[in-house]
Amino acid sequence: MLDVAKPYEVSFQFAIDSLGTFQESATNYLFFAQGSSSSSFNPTSSTNWFIAGFGGTDTSLKVGTSNELATAGQAQWNMLATPLSSGTATYLPTGISLREGVLYSFKITLDPENKRYSVFVSDGTTDFQSDVLAYHRNAALQQTLIFGETYHAGQGAEFSIGNISVIPEPSFALLLGAGAAGVGLFAIRGLPWAGRH
């Protein structure tokens, strides 16, 4: 059984099957997170980490002008980079754009004991590796993985997720053994607009 109090890795592959009109609004977003089911729309006090791919069409522009949206890049993958417990939350843009027909690979390396994580993302051509980031709001350990999207009416994208793996962080592999027990999966598709905090 995987000990989720010890370092481990979450990896998966993600493909956008159709963007449709998703990019018409920069505040539409696809997201992956680890938290409680109540954190299924926006980062909350129960969210450990949060990755979002925002709408819009120009990667040089920001999603919004206030709060953390003023740091998020349009039309690309971003990750929550600063916990609210130590200041204003910010997003870290990756420069890897959202495109149909691209197979994205994600790997999140988690250090639950110290409430830190790092993210690797690749579109098969460009790789991005984050620095070590702190958990959002220094949240207590959560065990549910959430995949979904939030969008304005009629602007949802279609996507596929596969090859989900949860394993001990490599240096702990021999000690802990492999497995995904103890980590739940919660997928959400086609959520209507739920607003942002």
NORSUL-V127632 format. One record per run of one state. SS is the DSSP state (H for helix, E for strand, C for the rest). FROM is the first residue (numbers start at 1). TO is the last residue. Records with the same first field share a line. If there is no record, write none. Layout:
BEGIN
SS: FROM-TO, FROM-TO
END
This chain:
BEGIN
C: 1-7, 19-21, 25-28, 36-36, 40-46, 55-61, 63-66, 71-72, 74-75, 81-83, 87-90, 98-99, 101-102, 112-115, 123-126, 130-132, 135-135, 139-143, 152-157, 169-169, 177-183, 188-190, 193-197
E: 8-18, 29-35, 47-54, 62-62, 73-73, 76-80, 91-97, 100-100, 103-111, 116-122, 127-129, 133-134, 144-151, 158-168, 184-187, 191-192
H: 22-24, 37-39, 67-70, 84-86, 136-138, 170-176
END
